[in-house]
Amino acid sequence: MNAALLIIALTALAALLLGLRARRGKDMDLEQWSVGGRGFGTILVFVLMAGEIYTTFTFLGGSGYAYGHGGPAFYILAYGCLAYTISYWLLPPIWRYAKQHRLISQPDFFARKYDSPALGVVVALVGIVALIPYLVLQLKGLGIIVATASYGSIGSTPAIWIGAAVVTAYVMVSGVHGSAWTAVVKDTLILAVVLFLGIYLPLQEYGSYGAMFTAIEAAKPGFLALRPTGESIAWFDSTVLLTALGFYCWPHTFGSLYTAKDARAFRRNAALLPLYQLILLFVFFVGFAAILKVPGLSGPDIDLALLRLSLQHFDPWFIGVIGAAGVLTALVPGSMILMASATLLANNIYRAFSPDAPDRAVTTVARGLVPVVALVAVWFTLEGGTTIVALLLMGYAFVTQLLPTLVASLLPHNPVTREGAFAGIGVGVATVAATTLTHTSFATLFPTWPEGVRDLNIGIIALVLNLVALAVVSALTRRPATVPAE
């Protein structure tokens, strides 16, 4: 066993032991298991939400996108900052309503707001469909990291199975408490590793950031800018908008925000997380540094840029540290996604068919479903070949369709009826599914339209149709206000 593999193995073992220990002294009922008894303070909420935001997508996808696409990668930096600004107003009222009604999952919120358990089932199904590619993303990244950082000592497939087993074990035992404890370690390690790599590698290879960008521009003119067509300004703006709007619509994000003990945590995080977002710049710097030094990567292999460049510079023990940080970026968000998926299946689908089931039975079902969801995700991971960024964008397109119904429910007088909510979500999700399966874009739909329109993110169509269906059906099904008797 080489030094890199030993460090990665010890890190995975430490994450497992830390996750298992997190349940000590707690009665793991459904509320404790899924939302931590709603007792997490600002720091734990911060690391938990950052833990699920800064994932293998940040570690490999961000550097890979910078390597393979250049300037358009900055959309990743932009949408997070916009989303954090939105969270200042969006999250506190969601948390207050969830606390008042002791909600456990995202579908609970929709079902209660619209007085429709059936809507809760629909939202749960949408969430599960979106979460599977997000979990696949984490496992895919895990396999890449371990196989590369261990110098091939362990292949991608065994690494995926081992990682899935580790996260399944501590999620079943400790729930969100295990995720929170491992997130503290993960955030500390990833911050140190990414800052070091983003400073050391560009300076070592080029002497300065300016020299690096000058060399890239000379070798690949225009690569560091948005494209005239394709990844253009229209694509950039529409993609930033759509991903920012969907940022807090993920089911596991709702689970994280339910853990807070007061609403002030979200407003503090709204101020702190944009600063934490700057870590992405250093991820991009590594990707940019690799463009001329690790040439030839294409397709899914662009996600290897960070690791391939690191292998040229560091001893095996430090490659192990880099790999360990990468493993944690998969395990922490993976655990939250796994737990959220099992909670949706048990609390909102199983319970819909067994409404009299006690919480203890639902908790047992949720825990039992954790390995089932993990096995499904592993199967998709081993069968799929999509790049990390593409997987994430597909998931975002699904969850963003929940936003209009969510925002309407927070208004003093909700103009959307339950029928309108069904129609909007159904039309939006169906449109996303159709465009994804057929690889449809604005350019294929409207080939003669101006370039600025043809480059728009296709998710815009799904969201517009969602809003139209929601408004029309709500107008047709709105019940007249009751007039008091004279």
C-alpha positions in Angstrom: 0.0 0.0 0.0 1.5 3.3 -1.0 1.5 6.4 1.2 -1.3 8.1 -0.8 -3.7 5.2 -0.5 -2.9 4.8 3.2 -3.8 8.4 3.9 -7.0 8.1 1.9 -8.0 4.9 3.6 -7.3 6.4 7.1 -9.4 9.4 6.2 -12.4 7.3 5.1 -12.1 5.2 8.3 -11.9 8.4 10.4 -15.1 9.7 8.7 -16.9 6.5 9.3 -15.9 6.4 13.0 -16.7 10.1 13.5 -20.1 9.6 11.8 -20.9 6.6 13.9 -19.9 8.4 17.1 -22.1 11.4 16.4 -25.2 9.6 17.6 -23.9 9.1 21.1 -26.4 10.2 23.8 -29.3 10.8 21.3 -32.5 8.9 20.9 -32.6 8.6 17.1 -36.3 9.2 16.4 -37.3 10.6 13.0 -36.8 14.3 14.0 -33.3 13.6 15.5 -32.2 11.4 12.7 -33.3 13.7 9.8 -33.2 17.3 11.2 -31.0 17.0 14.3 -33.8 17.8 16.7 -33.8 21.4 15.3 -30.9 22.3 17.7 -28.0 23.2 15.5 -26.4 26.7 16.0 -24.9 29.0 13.4 -21.6 27.3 13.0 -23.0 23.8 12.5 -25.7 25.1 10.1 -22.9 26.9 8.2 -20.7 23.8 7.9 -23.6 21.6 7.1 -24.9 23.8 4.3 -21.4 24.5 3.0 -20.7 20.8 3.3 -23.5 20.1 0.8 -22.8 23.1 -1.4 -19.0 22.5 -1.8 -18.8 19.0 -3.1 -16.9 17.0 -5.7 -18.5 19.5 -8.1 -16.4 22.2 -6.5 -13.2 20.1 -6.2 -13.2 18.4 -9.6 -16.0 19.9 -11.7 -15.0 23.5 -11.1 -11.4 22.9 -12.1 -12.4 20.6 -14.9 -14.8 23.1 -16.3 -12.2 25.8 -16.2 -9.8 23.5 -18.0 -12.2 22.4 -20.7 -14.3 25.6 -21.1 -12.2 28.5 -19.9 -14.1 31.8 -19.1 -17.6 30.3 -19.0 -16.6 28.5 -15.8 -17.2 31.7 -13.9 -20.9 31.1 -14.0 -20.3 28.7 -11.1 -18.9 31.6 -9.0 -21.7 33.9 -10.0 -24.8 31.8 -9.3 -23.8 30.9 -5.7 -23.4 34.6 -4.8 -26.8 35.4 -6.2 -28.4 32.5 -4.4 -26.9 33.5 -1.1 -28.4 37.0 -1.5 -31.8 35.4 -2.2 -31.4 33.2 0.9 -31.4 36.2 3.2 -35.1 36.6 2.6 -36.2 33.1 1.4 -34.9 30.8 4.2 -36.1 32.4 7.5 -39.9 32.2 6.7 -39.5 28.6 5.5 -37.7 27.7 8.7 -40.3 29.5 10.9 -43.2 27.7 9.2 -41.4 24.3 9.4 -40.6 24.8 13.1 -44.2 25.9 13.9 -45.6 22.8 12.2 -42.7 20.4 13.0 -42.1 19.5 9.4 -39.4 16.9 8.6 -38.9 17.1 4.8 -39.3 19.4 1.9 -42.6 17.7 0.6 -44.1 18.2 4.1 -43.8 22.0 3.5 -45.7 21.9 0.2 -48.3 19.4 1.5 -49.0 21.6 4.5 -49.0 24.9 2.6 -51.4 23.6 0.0 -53.4 21.3 2.2 -52.6 18.4 -0.2 -50.8 15.2 0.8 -50.9 14.3 -2.9 -48.8 17.4 -3.8 -46.3 16.2 -1.1 -46.0 12.9 -3.0 -45.4 14.7 -6.3 -42.8 16.9 -4.8 -41.1 13.9 -3.2 -41.0 12.1 -6.5 -39.5 15.2 -8.2 -36.9 15.5 -5.4 -35.9 11.8 -5.7 -35.5 12.1 -9.5 -33.3 15.2 -9.0 -31.3 13.8 -6.1 -30.2 10.6 -7.8 -28.0 12.4 -10.4 -26.6 14.6 -7.6 -25.7 11.5 -5.6 -24.2 9.9 -8.7 -22.1 13.0 -9.1 -20.6 12.5 -5.6 -19.9 8.8 -6.2 -18.5 9.5 -9.7 -16.2 12.1 -8.2 -15.2 9.8 -5.4 -14.2 7.1 -7.9 -12.1 9.5 -9.9 -10.3 10.9 -6.9 -9.4 7.6 -5.3 -8.4 5.8 -8.5 -6.1 8.8 -9.6 -4.8 9.8 -6.2 -3.9 6.2 -5.2 -1.8 5.8 -8.4 -4.2 3.2 -9.7 -3.8 0.9 -6.6 -7.6 0.9 -6.3 -9.8 1.2 -9.3 -12.8 3.6 -9.6 -15.4 0.8 -9.2 -14.1 -0.6 -5.9 -13.7 3.0 -4.6 -17.3 3.8 -5.4 -18.5 0.6 -3.6 -16.3 1.3 -0.5 -17.4 5.0 -0.4 -21.1 4.1 -0.7 -20.7 1.5 2.1 -19.0 4.0 4.4 -21.6 6.7 3.9 -24.5 4.2 4.1 -23.2 2.9 7.5 -23.0 6.2 9.3 -26.2 7.7 7.7 -28.2 4.7 9.0 -26.8 5.0 12.5 -26.4 8.8 13.1 -28.4 10.6 10.4 -27.8 14.3 10.0 -25.6 14.3 13.2 -23.0 12.2 11.4 -23.1 14.5 8.4 -22.6 17.6 10.5 -19.6 16.2 12.4 -17.8 15.0 9.2 -18.6 18.3 7.5 -16.5 20.2 10.1 -13.4 18.1 9.2 -14.2 18.3 5.5 -14.5 22.1 5.4 -11.3 22.6 7.3 -9.3 20.3 5.1 -10.8 21.3 1.7 -10.2 25.0 2.5 -6.5 24.4 3.3 -5.9 22.1 0.3 -7.7 24.3 -2.3 -6.0 27.5 -1.2 -2.6 25.9 -1.3 -3.1 24.3 -4.7 -4.6 27.5 -6.2 -1.7 29.5 -5.1 1.2 27.1 -5.5 0.5 25.5 -8.8 0.0 28.6 -11.0 3.0 30.4 -9.4 5.2 27.3 -9.7 4.3 26.7 -13.4 4.1 30.3 -14.6 5.6 32.6 -12.0 2.5 34.7 -11.6 -1.3 34.7 -12.3 -0.8 37.4 -15.0 1.8 35.3 -16.8 -0.5 32.2 -16.7 -3.4 34.0 -18.2 -1.1 35.7 -20.8 0.3 32.3 -21.8 -3.2 30.7 -22.1 -4.5 33.7 -24.2 -1.5 33.4 -26.5 -2.0 29.6 -27.0 -5.8 29.6 -27.1 -7.0 33.1 -28.1 -10.4 34.0 -26.7 -10.5 30.9 -24.4 -10.8 32.9 -21.2 -13.8 34.9 -22.5 -17.4 34.1 -23.1 -18.0 32.8 -26.6 -19.7 34.8 -29.4 -22.1 31.8 -29.7 -22.9 28.8 -27.6 -21.5 29.7 -24.1 -22.3 33.4 -24.7 -23.5 36.2 -22.5 -27.1 35.0 -23.0 -26.1 31.5 -22.0 -24.2 32.8 -19.0 -26.9 35.0 -17.7 -29.7 32.5 -18.1 -27.7 29.7 -16.6 -26.7 31.8 -13.6 -30.3 32.9 -13.1 -31.8 29.4 -13.3 -29.2 27.7 -11.0 -29.5 30.5 -8.5 -33.3 30.2 -8.4 -33.0 26.4 -7.9 -30.1 26.6 -5.4 -32.3 26.2 -2.3 -34.9 24.0 -3.8 -33.0 20.8 -3.3 -34.7 18.4 -0.8 -31.5 17.9 1.3 -31.1 21.7 1.6 -34.5 21.9 3.2 -33.4 19.2 5.6 -30.3 21.2 6.5 -32.2 24.4 7.1 -34.7 22.6 9.3 -31.8 21.7 11.7 -31.3 25.4 12.8 -32.4 26.4 16.3 -33.2 30.0 15.2 -33.7 32.0 12.0 -30.7 34.3 12.5 -28.4 31.5 11.4 -29.5 32.0 7.8 -28.9 35.7 7.7 -25.5 35.3 9.1 -24.8 32.6 6.6 -26.0 34.8 3.8 -23.3 37.3 4.7 -20.5 34.6 5.2 -21.1 32.2 2.4 -20.2 34.7 -0.4 -16.8 35.0 1.1 -16.5 31.2 1.3 -17.5 31.2 -2.4 -14.1 32.8 -3.2 -12.5 29.4 -2.7 -13.8 28.6 -6.1 -11.4 31.1 -7.6 -8.5 29.0 -6.4 -10.2 25.9 -7.9 -10.4 27.7 -11.2 -6.8 28.7 -11.0 -5.7 25.1 -10.8 -7.9 24.2 -13.8 -6.4 27.1 -15.8 -2.9 26.2 -14.8 -3.4 22.7 -16.2 -4.6 23.8 -19.6 -1.0 24.1 -21.0 0.7 21.7 -18.6 -1.7 18.7 -18.9 -2.9 19.0 -22.5 -5.3 16.6 -24.3 -8.0 15.9 -21.7 -11.5 15.9 -23.2 -15.0 14.8 -22.5 -15.5 13.4 -19.0 -11.6 13.3 -18.6 -11.5 17.1 -18.1 -12.6 16.4 -14.5 -9.1 14.9 -14.0 -7.3 18.2 -14.5 -6.6 19.0 -10.9 -5.4 15.6 -10.0 -3.2 15.1 -13.1 -1.4 18.4 -12.5 -1.0 17.6 -8.8 0.6 14.3 -9.7 3.3 16.1 -11.6 4.3 18.2 -8.6 3.9 16.4 -5.3 5.1 13.4 -3.4 2.7 10.5 -2.8 1.9 11.5 0.8 0.7 14.9 -0.3 -1.3 13.4 -3.1 -2.9 11.3 -0.4 -3.9 14.5 1.5 -5.4 15.9 -1.7 -7.2 12.7 -2.3 -8.5 12.7 1.3 -9.9 16.1 1.0 -11.6 15.0 -2.3 -13.1 12.0 -0.6 -14.7 14.1 2.1 -16.2 16.4 -0.6 -18.0 13.3 -1.8 -18.9 11.7 1.6 -20.4 14.7 3.3 -22.9 15.9 0.7 -23.4 12.3 -0.3 -24.6 11.5 3.2 -27.1 14.4 3.2 -28.4 13.4 -0.2 -28.7 9.8 0.8 -30.6 10.7 4.0 -32.9 13.1 2.2 -33.8 10.6 -0.4 -34.6 7.9 2.2 -36.6 10.4 4.2 -38.7 11.4 1.2 -39.4 7.8 0.4 -40.4 6.9 3.9 -42.0 10.1 5.2 -43.8 11.2 2.1 -44.4 8.1 0.0 -44.6 5.2 2.4 -46.5 7.3 4.9 -48.9 8.4 2.1 -50.0 4.8 1.7 -49.8 4.1 5.5 -51.1 7.3 7.1 -51.5 5.7 10.5 -47.9 4.5 10.7 -46.1 5.7 13.9 -43.0 7.8 13.6 -40.9 4.9 14.9 -42.0 2.7 12.0 -41.3 5.5 9.5 -37.9 6.0 11.0 -37.2 2.3 10.6 -38.3 2.3 7.0 -36.2 5.4 6.3 -33.1 3.8 7.7 -33.8 0.6 5.8 -34.1 2.5 2.5 -30.7 4.1 2.9 -28.8 1.1 1.4 -31.5 0.6 -1.3 -31.0 4.2 -2.5 -27.2 3.8 -2.3 -27.3 0.7 -4.5 -29.5 2.5 -7.1 -27.0 5.4 -7.1 -24.0 3.0 -7.5 -25.7 1.3 -10.4 -26.3 4.6 -12.2 -22.8 5.8 -11.4 -21.2 2.7 -13.0 -23.5 2.9 -16.0 -23.2 6.6 -16.7 -20.5 8.6 -18.6 -21.7 12.2 -18.2 -19.4 14.9 -16.9 -19.8 16.2 -13.4 -21.1 19.6 -14.4 -23.7 18.1 -16.8 -25.1 15.9 -14.1 -25.5 18.8 -11.7 -27.2 21.0 -14.3 -29.7 18.3 -15.0 -30.6 18.0 -11.4 -30.9 21.8 -11.0 -33.4 21.9 -14.0 -35.7 19.5 -12.1 -35.7 21.2 -8.7 -36.0 24.7 -10.1 -39.5 23.7 -11.2 -40.6 23.8 -7.5 -39.7 27.5 -7.0 -42.8 29.3 -8.3 -45.1 27.2 -6.1 -42.7 27.6 -3.2 -42.5 31.4 -3.5 -46.2 31.8 -4.0 -46.8 29.9 -0.7 -44.8 32.5 1.2 -46.9 35.4 0.1 -49.4 36.9 2.5 -52.2 35.9 0.1 -51.2 32.9 -2.0 -52.6 33.3 -5.5 -51.8 29.7 -6.4 -54.3 26.9 -5.9 -53.4 23.3 -5.2 -54.5 22.4 -8.7 -52.3 25.2 -10.1 -49.4 23.9 -8.1 -49.9 20.4 -9.6 -50.1 21.9 -13.1 -47.1 24.1 -12.8 -44.8 21.5 -11.4 -46.1 18.8 -13.7 -45.7 20.9 -16.9 -42.2 22.2 -15.8 -40.9 18.7 -15.0 -42.3 17.2 -18.1 -40.7 19.9 -20.2 -37.3 19.3 -18.5 -37.6 15.6 -19.1 -38.5 16.0 -22.7 -35.8 18.5 -23.5 -33.2 16.4 -21.6 -34.0 13.1 -23.3 -34.2 14.6 -26.8 -31.1 16.9 -26.2 -33.3 19.9 -27.3 -31.9 23.4 -27.1 -33.2 26.9 -28.0 -30.9 26.6 -31.1 -32.7 23.4 -32.3 -36.1 24.8 -31.5 -35.6 28.2 -33.1 -32.7 27.9 -35.6 -33.5 31.2 -37.3 -33.9 33.3 -34.2 -31.2 35.8 -33.1 -28.1 34.3 -31.5 -28.9 35.9 -28.1 -32.1 33.8 -28.0 -30.7 30.6 -29.4 -28.0 30.5 -26.6 -30.4 30.8 -23.7 -30.5 27.9 -21.3 -33.3 25.6 -22.3 -34.5 25.5 -18.7 -36.0 28.9 -19.3 -38.7 27.3 -21.5 -39.6 24.8 -18.7 -39.8 27.6 -16.1 -42.0 29.8 -18.4 -44.4 27.0 -19.2 -44.5 26.2 -15.5 -45.5 29.7 -14.7 -48.1 29.8 -17.4 -49.7 26.5 -16.4 -49.6 27.6 -12.7 -51.3 30.9 -13.4 -54.0 29.6 -15.8 -55.0 26.6 -13.8 -55.0 28.7 -10.6 -57.3 31.3 -12.2 -59.7 28.6 -13.4 -59.8 26.7 -10.0 -59.7 29.6 -7.6 -62.5 29.3 -5.1 -64.5 32.5 -4.4 -64.0 34.1 -1.0 -66.6 33.3 1.6 -68.9 36.3 2.2 -70.0 36.6 5.8 -73.8 36.3 6.3 -75.6 39.5 7.0 
